[in-house]
Amino acid sequence: MNAINDFLAYVLPYTEWPMFLLLIGGGILLLFYSKFIPFRYFGHAIAITAGKYDDKNAKGDVSSFQALSAAVAATVGLGNISGVAIAIHDGGPGVIFWIWITALLGMGIKFYSCSLSIMYRGTDGEGHMQGGPMYYITKGLGEKWKPLAIFFCLCGMFGFLGVFTANQFTETFMMVIKPEETIFAMETETWKWTIGAVLAVITSLVIFGGLKKIAKVSSTVVPFMVFVYLVAVIVVMVMNSEKVLPALGLIFTEAWNFNTIVTGGFWGLVIIGVRRAMFSNEAGLGSAPMYHGQSKTDNPIKEGLVAMLGPFIDTILVCTFTAIVIILSGAYTEDVSGILMTLEAFERTLFGYGDELLMIIVTAFALSTLFTYSYYGVKCLSFLTNPKIGRLYNVYFVIMIIFAAVASLDLVKNLIDLSYSLMVIPNMIAVLLLAPKVNVAAAAYFKKLKNDRA
């Protein structure tokens, strides 16, 4: 494991700059190219998500709300709770500012990528409607671009493993329950293997049920748990209201601290922010288009507008609240990272019981994330082979949950960061090349919307 981790840490820096240029440079280009559609039609996007413009006769397997819930299930989770802590640990409070910037650009990226997922839908070997980067690459750019789609899928088979989620859930459980103090006296590693096995069994009960079961569970659990989490952090902020503005001020001042002690100096700080934001909301990664590509809609622009809400919900809202709690609690000054830092922050600020509450929230987030990620991996393997073989990915996925429970944080973090950085390259190339197609469809949609309102 150490050898694998050393290799991943060695290769990762070579993938960061292409990822950075495509994600940030491409995001800025798309935002101006769209004439700021994600911000101008924010209210309209909420109305679509609420079902006001649903077409019952449209093709697809899930509603736009279910697609958004499932996509958010994969992002509003441990990426927001422990990913933010990792970012602050690695780069200091100022890294949150760069997470915000990436998220705002991510709204534009998701608008384009998820519009394309409807515009260039395909069918698999069993006749089910499918969408995602592999389809808009091959159908939008043409078969000669198929190697790009294959590269995306190969990286996705590693990037969509639930290793980070399983690892951080195990750490949370061990920290809160303190099994070494219970009557079930076992070695720490034995406990981790056991937790991983139980998590794998629970995940199996849902993921082998297919897309509709995953979407149903996600759309039921995620909105409620996001609400509970937001209430918890708002309570902390109200109780410590005098510390909120200083915490926000620290984020802004440290964001431009050119003496920040992180690898790579100031640019290292920016890249950490971009990397953690991509892990938080997955904009530019190409995962959300896989879910949104199966929504019950025949209008790509409507789905793009729904999808763009994802980065706002999970990064601008949830990540910010998490960061403020960590900073005002002072937990970021401790020599801990990941979920352990967030647990420390909640325990300090919620009457000593915040870690137990966070344990319940993390459990729901961890399971919903695992359900969604397994589906992404199945789609990648199905594209490379066929749907029957693709479903075998779930077996591999479940085994890797057990492995991740005992793996180190550095190992799983490097594996995910490397896979994500590589997946951004083919996806963003396709999105940038196909953006003019989306603009044509958007012009027609908004013209019709204006006429209907007249």
C-alpha positions as CSV (number, residue, x, y, z in Angstrom):
1,M,0.0,0.0,0.0
2,N,2.9,2.4,0.7
3,A,4.4,1.6,-2.7
4,I,1.1,2.3,-4.4
5,N,0.6,5.5,-2.5
6,D,4.2,6.7,-3.3
7,F,3.5,6.0,-7.0
8,L,0.2,7.9,-6.9
9,A,1.8,10.8,-5.1
10,Y,4.5,10.9,-7.7
11,V,2.2,10.9,-10.7
12,L,-0.5,13.3,-9.4
13,P,1.5,16.6,-9.9
14,Y,1.8,15.8,-13.6
15,T,-2.0,15.7,-14.0
16,E,-2.8,18.8,-12.0
17,W,-2.0,21.6,-14.5
18,P,-4.0,20.1,-17.4
19,M,-6.9,19.7,-14.9
20,F,-6.4,23.2,-13.6
21,L,-6.3,24.8,-17.0
22,L,-9.3,22.9,-18.3
23,L,-11.4,23.3,-15.2
24,I,-10.7,27.0,-14.4
25,G,-9.8,28.3,-17.9
26,G,-12.7,26.3,-19.5
27,G,-15.1,27.3,-16.7
28,I,-14.3,31.1,-17.2
29,L,-14.7,30.7,-21.0
30,L,-18.1,28.9,-20.6
31,L,-19.4,31.4,-18.2
32,F,-18.8,34.3,-20.5
33,Y,-19.9,32.3,-23.6
34,S,-23.2,31.5,-21.9
35,K,-23.7,35.2,-21.1
36,F,-24.1,34.2,-17.4
37,I,-27.1,32.0,-17.9
38,P,-26.5,30.0,-14.6
39,F,-27.0,33.2,-12.6
40,R,-29.6,34.9,-14.7
41,Y,-32.0,32.0,-14.7
42,F,-31.4,30.7,-11.1
43,G,-35.0,31.1,-10.1
44,H,-36.3,29.4,-13.2
45,A,-34.0,26.5,-12.5
46,I,-35.6,26.1,-9.0
47,A,-39.0,26.1,-10.6
48,I,-38.0,23.3,-13.0
49,T,-36.6,21.3,-10.1
50,A,-39.9,21.7,-8.2
51,G,-41.7,20.0,-11.1
52,K,-43.5,23.1,-12.5
53,Y,-42.4,22.3,-16.1
54,D,-42.4,18.5,-16.0
55,D,-43.6,16.7,-19.1
56,K,-45.2,13.3,-18.1
57,N,-44.7,12.0,-21.7
58,A,-41.0,12.7,-21.8
59,K,-38.5,9.8,-22.2
60,G,-36.3,8.8,-19.3
61,D,-36.3,6.7,-16.1
62,V,-36.2,9.3,-13.3
63,S,-37.5,12.8,-12.6
64,S,-35.3,15.8,-12.8
65,F,-35.6,16.2,-9.0
66,Q,-34.6,12.5,-8.5
67,A,-31.6,13.0,-10.8
68,L,-30.6,16.1,-8.9
69,S,-31.0,14.4,-5.6
70,A,-29.0,11.4,-6.7
71,A,-26.2,13.6,-8.2
72,V,-26.2,15.7,-5.0
73,A,-26.1,12.5,-3.0
74,A,-22.7,11.7,-4.5
75,T,-21.5,15.2,-3.8
76,V,-23.2,16.5,-0.6
77,G,-21.6,14.0,1.7
78,L,-18.1,13.3,3.0
79,G,-16.6,15.5,0.3
80,N,-18.2,18.4,2.1
81,I,-17.7,17.3,5.6
82,S,-14.3,15.7,5.5
83,G,-13.1,17.0,2.2
84,V,-13.3,20.6,3.4
85,A,-11.3,19.6,6.5
86,I,-8.6,18.1,4.4
87,A,-8.5,21.2,2.3
88,I,-8.1,23.5,5.3
89,H,-5.5,21.1,6.8
90,D,-3.5,21.1,3.6
91,G,-3.8,24.8,2.6
92,G,-5.2,26.7,5.5
93,P,-8.6,28.6,5.8
94,G,-7.8,30.6,2.6
95,V,-8.3,27.5,0.4
96,I,-12.1,27.9,0.9
97,F,-12.1,31.0,-1.2
98,W,-10.7,29.1,-4.1
99,I,-13.3,26.3,-3.5
100,W,-16.0,29.0,-3.9
101,I,-14.5,30.3,-7.2
102,T,-14.3,26.8,-8.6
103,A,-17.9,26.2,-7.6
104,L,-19.2,29.3,-9.3
105,L,-17.4,28.3,-12.5
106,G,-18.7,24.7,-11.9
107,M,-22.3,25.9,-12.2
108,G,-21.6,26.9,-15.8
109,I,-19.8,23.7,-16.5
110,K,-22.7,21.6,-15.2
111,F,-25.2,23.6,-17.2
112,Y,-23.3,22.7,-20.4
113,S,-22.3,19.1,-19.6
114,C,-25.8,18.1,-18.3
115,S,-27.5,19.8,-21.3
116,L,-25.2,17.7,-23.5
117,S,-26.2,14.5,-21.6
118,I,-29.8,15.0,-22.8
119,M,-28.9,16.3,-26.2
120,Y,-26.7,13.3,-27.1
121,R,-28.4,10.4,-25.3
122,G,-27.8,6.8,-26.4
123,T,-29.1,3.4,-25.6
124,D,-27.2,0.5,-24.1
125,G,-27.3,-3.2,-25.2
126,E,-30.6,-3.7,-23.3
127,G,-32.3,-0.8,-24.9
128,H,-32.2,1.5,-21.8
129,M,-31.7,5.2,-22.4
130,Q,-28.2,6.4,-21.3
131,G,-26.3,9.6,-21.0
132,G,-23.0,11.0,-19.9
133,P,-19.5,12.0,-21.3
134,M,-19.0,8.7,-23.1
135,Y,-22.2,9.3,-25.1
136,Y,-21.8,13.0,-25.9
137,I,-18.2,12.3,-26.9
138,T,-19.1,9.5,-29.4
139,K,-22.4,10.9,-30.6
140,G,-21.6,14.6,-30.5
141,L,-18.0,14.6,-31.6
142,G,-18.2,11.4,-33.7
143,E,-16.9,7.8,-33.5
144,K,-13.3,8.9,-34.2
145,W,-13.3,10.5,-30.7
146,K,-14.2,7.2,-29.1
147,P,-10.7,6.6,-27.6
148,L,-11.4,9.7,-25.5
149,A,-14.6,8.1,-24.2
150,I,-12.8,4.9,-23.4
151,F,-10.1,6.8,-21.5
152,F,-12.8,8.5,-19.5
153,C,-14.4,5.2,-18.6
154,L,-11.2,3.5,-17.7
155,C,-10.3,6.3,-15.2
156,G,-13.9,6.3,-14.0
157,M,-13.6,2.6,-12.9
158,F,-11.1,3.8,-10.3
159,G,-12.5,7.3,-9.6
160,F,-16.0,6.1,-8.9
161,L,-14.9,3.6,-6.3
162,G,-16.3,4.5,-2.9
163,V,-12.9,4.3,-1.2
164,F,-12.8,7.8,0.2
165,T,-16.3,7.5,1.6
166,A,-15.7,4.1,3.1
167,N,-12.4,5.2,4.6
168,Q,-13.8,8.3,6.2
169,F,-17.0,6.6,7.5
170,T,-14.8,4.0,9.2
171,E,-12.7,6.8,10.8
172,T,-15.9,8.5,12.0
173,F,-17.2,5.3,13.5
174,M,-14.0,4.5,15.3
175,M,-13.7,8.0,16.7
176,V,-17.2,8.3,18.0
177,I,-18.0,4.8,19.2
178,K,-14.5,4.2,20.6
179,P,-14.8,0.4,20.2
180,E,-11.7,-0.3,22.2
181,E,-13.6,0.9,25.3
182,T,-16.6,-1.5,24.6
183,I,-17.1,-5.1,25.7
184,F,-16.3,-6.1,22.2
185,A,-12.5,-6.0,22.7
186,M,-10.9,-6.5,19.3
187,E,-7.8,-5.1,17.6
188,T,-8.3,-1.8,15.7
189,E,-7.6,-3.4,12.3
190,T,-10.2,-6.2,13.1
191,W,-12.8,-3.5,13.9
192,K,-12.0,-1.7,10.6
193,W,-12.4,-4.9,8.6
194,T,-15.7,-5.6,10.4
195,I,-17.0,-2.1,9.7
196,G,-16.0,-2.4,6.1
197,A,-17.8,-5.7,5.7
198,V,-21.0,-4.4,7.3
199,L,-20.9,-1.3,5.1
200,A,-20.4,-3.5,2.0
201,V,-23.4,-5.7,2.9
202,I,-25.7,-2.7,3.4
203,T,-24.5,-1.1,0.2
204,S,-25.1,-4.4,-1.7
205,L,-28.8,-4.4,-0.6
206,V,-29.4,-1.2,-2.6
207,I,-27.0,-1.1,-5.5
208,F,-27.9,-4.5,-6.9
209,G,-31.5,-3.1,-7.3
210,G,-30.5,-0.8,-10.1
211,L,-31.0,2.8,-11.0
212,K,-34.6,3.3,-9.8
213,K,-34.0,1.9,-6.4
214,I,-30.9,4.1,-6.0
215,A,-32.8,7.2,-7.1
216,K,-35.7,6.4,-4.8
217,V,-33.5,6.0,-1.7
218,S,-31.4,9.0,-2.5
219,S,-34.3,11.4,-3.2
220,T,-35.8,10.2,0.2
221,V,-32.7,10.4,2.4
222,V,-30.5,13.1,1.0
223,P,-32.8,16.2,1.2
224,F,-33.7,15.4,4.9
225,M,-30.1,14.8,6.0
226,V,-28.9,18.0,4.2
227,F,-31.6,19.8,6.1
228,V,-30.5,18.3,9.4
229,Y,-26.9,19.1,8.7
230,L,-27.6,22.7,7.8
231,V,-29.7,23.2,10.9
232,A,-26.9,21.8,13.1
233,V,-24.3,24.2,11.6
234,I,-26.7,27.2,11.7
235,V,-27.2,26.4,15.5
236,V,-23.4,26.4,15.9
237,M,-23.1,29.7,14.0
238,V,-25.9,31.4,16.0
239,M,-24.4,30.3,19.3
240,N,-21.0,31.6,18.2
241,S,-22.3,34.6,16.2
242,E,-19.4,36.8,17.3
243,K,-16.9,34.5,15.6
244,V,-18.7,34.1,12.2
245,L,-17.5,37.3,10.6
246,P,-13.9,36.8,11.8
247,A,-14.0,33.3,10.4
248,L,-15.2,34.6,7.0
249,G,-12.6,37.4,7.2
250,L,-9.8,34.8,7.8
251,I,-10.9,32.9,4.6
252,F,-10.6,36.1,2.5
253,T,-7.3,37.3,4.0
254,E,-5.6,33.9,3.9
255,A,-6.8,33.3,0.3
256,W,-4.3,36.0,-0.8
257,N,-1.6,35.1,1.6
258,F,1.4,34.7,-0.7
259,N,3.5,33.3,2.2
260,T,1.1,30.5,2.9
261,I,3.1,27.4,3.8
262,V,1.8,24.8,1.4
263,T,3.5,22.7,-1.3
264,G,3.9,25.0,-4.3
265,G,3.3,28.2,-2.3
266,F,0.4,30.4,-3.5
267,W,-0.4,28.4,-6.6
268,G,-0.3,25.2,-4.4
269,L,-3.0,26.8,-2.3
270,V,-5.1,27.5,-5.4
271,I,-4.7,24.0,-6.8
272,I,-5.7,22.5,-3.4
273,G,-8.9,24.6,-3.6
274,V,-9.6,23.5,-7.1
275,R,-8.9,19.9,-6.4
276,R,-11.1,19.8,-3.2
277,A,-13.9,21.8,-5.0
278,M,-13.9,19.2,-7.8
279,F,-14.2,16.5,-5.2
280,S,-17.0,18.4,-3.5
281,N,-19.3,19.2,-6.4
282,E,-17.8,17.1,-9.3
283,A,-18.2,19.9,-11.8
284,G,-16.2,19.1,-14.9
285,L,-15.7,15.6,-13.8
286,G,-18.5,14.1,-15.9
287,S,-20.3,12.1,-13.2
288,A,-23.5,14.2,-12.9
289,P,-24.3,14.0,-16.6
290,M,-24.6,10.2,-16.2
291,Y,-27.5,10.6,-13.9
292,H,-29.1,13.7,-15.5
293,G,-28.9,11.9,-18.9
294,Q,-31.6,9.5,-17.7
295,S,-34.0,12.2,-16.5
296,K,-37.6,12.3,-17.8
297,T,-37.2,15.3,-20.1
298,D,-36.8,15.9,-23.8
299,N,-35.4,19.4,-23.4
300,P,-31.6,19.5,-22.7
301,I,-31.6,23.1,-21.5
302,K,-34.1,22.4,-18.7
303,E,-31.9,19.6,-17.4
304,G,-28.8,21.7,-17.6
305,L,-30.5,24.4,-15.5
306,V,-31.5,21.8,-12.9
307,A,-28.0,20.4,-12.8
308,M,-26.3,23.7,-12.3
309,L,-28.0,24.0,-8.8
310,G,-25.8,21.1,-7.6
311,P,-22.5,23.1,-7.1
312,F,-24.5,25.9,-5.4
313,I,-26.1,23.5,-2.9
314,D,-23.1,21.3,-2.0
315,T,-20.3,23.8,-2.2
316,I,-21.5,27.4,-1.8
317,L,-23.9,26.4,1.0
318,V,-22.7,23.1,2.7
319,C,-18.9,23.5,2.3
320,T,-19.1,27.1,3.5
321,F,-21.0,26.2,6.6
322,T,-18.6,23.3,7.4
323,A,-15.6,25.6,7.0
324,I,-17.0,28.2,9.3
325,V,-17.7,25.7,12.0
326,I,-14.2,24.2,11.7
327,I,-12.6,27.7,11.8
328,L,-14.6,29.3,14.6
329,S,-14.1,26.1,16.8
330,G,-10.4,26.4,16.4
331,A,-10.2,22.7,15.3
332,Y,-8.2,23.6,12.2
333,T,-5.2,24.4,14.4
334,E,-5.1,20.8,15.6
335,D,-2.8,18.3,13.9
336,V,-5.7,16.2,12.5
337,S,-7.2,16.0,9.0
338,G,-10.3,14.7,7.3
339,I,-13.4,13.7,9.2
340,L,-11.5,13.7,12.5
341,M,-11.1,17.5,12.3
342,T,-14.8,18.0,11.6
343,L,-15.7,15.7,14.4
344,E,-13.5,17.7,16.8
345,A,-15.2,20.9,15.6
346,F,-18.7,19.6,16.2
347,E,-17.9,18.1,19.6
348,R,-16.5,21.5,20.7
349,T,-19.4,23.5,19.5
350,L,-22.6,21.4,20.2
351,F,-22.6,20.7,23.9
352,G,-20.1,17.8,23.6
353,Y,-22.6,15.7,21.6
354,G,-21.9,17.2,18.1
355,D,-19.8,14.2,17.2
356,E,-22.6,11.8,17.8
357,L,-25.0,13.9,15.7
358,L,-22.4,14.1,12.9
359,M,-22.0,10.3,13.1
360,I,-25.7,9.9,12.2
361,I,-25.5,12.4,9.4
362,V,-22.2,10.9,8.0
363,T,-23.8,7.5,8.0
364,A,-26.7,8.7,5.7
365,F,-24.3,10.7,3.5
366,A,-21.9,7.8,3.2
367,L,-24.5,5.3,2.2
368,S,-26.2,7.6,-0.4
369,T,-22.8,8.4,-1.9
370,L,-21.8,4.8,-2.2
371,F,-25.1,4.0,-3.9
372,T,-24.6,6.7,-6.5
373,Y,-20.9,6.0,-7.1
374,S,-21.6,2.3,-7.8
375,Y,-24.0,3.3,-10.6
376,Y,-21.4,5.6,-12.2
377,G,-18.9,2.7,-12.2
378,V,-21.5,0.3,-13.7
379,K,-22.1,2.8,-16.6
380,C,-18.4,3.0,-17.3
381,L,-17.9,-0.7,-17.4
382,S,-21.1,-1.2,-19.4
383,F,-19.9,1.3,-22.1
384,L,-16.6,-0.6,-22.4
385,T,-18.3,-4.0,-22.6
386,N,-22.1,-4.5,-22.3
387,P,-24.7,-4.0,-19.5
388,K,-24.5,-7.6,-18.3
389,I,-20.8,-7.5,-17.7
390,G,-21.2,-3.9,-16.5
391,R,-23.2,-5.0,-13.5
392,L,-20.3,-7.0,-12.3
393,Y,-18.6,-3.7,-11.4
394,N,-20.8,-3.8,-8.3
395,V,-19.0,-6.9,-7.0
396,Y,-15.6,-5.1,-7.5
397,F,-17.1,-2.0,-5.9
398,V,-18.2,-3.9,-2.8
399,I,-14.9,-5.6,-2.3
400,M,-13.1,-2.3,-2.5
401,I,-15.3,-0.9,0.2
402,I,-13.8,-3.4,2.6
403,F,-10.3,-2.6,1.4
404,A,-10.8,1.1,1.9
405,A,-11.9,0.7,5.5
406,V,-8.4,-0.4,6.4
407,A,-6.5,1.8,3.9
408,S,-4.7,5.0,4.8
409,L,-6.2,8.4,4.1
410,D,-3.3,9.4,2.0
411,L,-3.7,6.4,-0.2
412,V,-7.4,6.9,-0.9
413,K,-7.0,10.6,-1.3
414,N,-4.2,10.3,-3.9
415,L,-6.2,7.6,-5.8
416,I,-9.2,9.8,-6.1
417,D,-7.3,12.9,-6.9
418,L,-5.4,11.2,-9.7
419,S,-8.5,9.6,-11.2
420,Y,-10.5,12.8,-11.0
421,S,-7.7,14.9,-12.6
422,L,-7.5,12.4,-15.5
423,M,-11.3,12.2,-16.0
424,V,-11.6,16.0,-16.3
425,I,-9.4,16.0,-19.4
426,P,-11.6,14.1,-21.8
427,N,-14.8,15.5,-20.4
428,M,-13.9,19.1,-20.5
429,I,-12.4,18.8,-24.0
430,A,-15.8,17.4,-25.2
431,V,-17.8,20.1,-23.3
432,L,-15.8,22.9,-24.7
433,L,-16.0,21.6,-28.3
434,L,-19.8,21.0,-28.1
435,A,-20.6,24.2,-26.2
436,P,-21.9,26.0,-29.4
437,K,-24.5,23.3,-29.8
438,V,-25.8,24.1,-26.3
439,N,-25.9,27.8,-27.0
440,V,-28.1,27.2,-30.1
441,A,-30.5,25.1,-28.1
442,A,-30.5,27.6,-25.2
443,A,-31.4,30.5,-27.5
444,A,-34.4,28.6,-28.9
445,Y,-35.5,27.5,-25.4
446,F,-35.4,31.0,-23.8
447,K,-37.0,32.6,-26.8
448,K,-39.9,30.1,-26.5
449,L,-40.1,30.7,-22.7
450,K,-40.3,34.4,-23.3
451,N,-43.1,34.0,-25.8
452,D,-45.0,31.7,-23.5
453,R,-44.8,34.3,-20.7
454,A,-45.9,37.2,-23.0
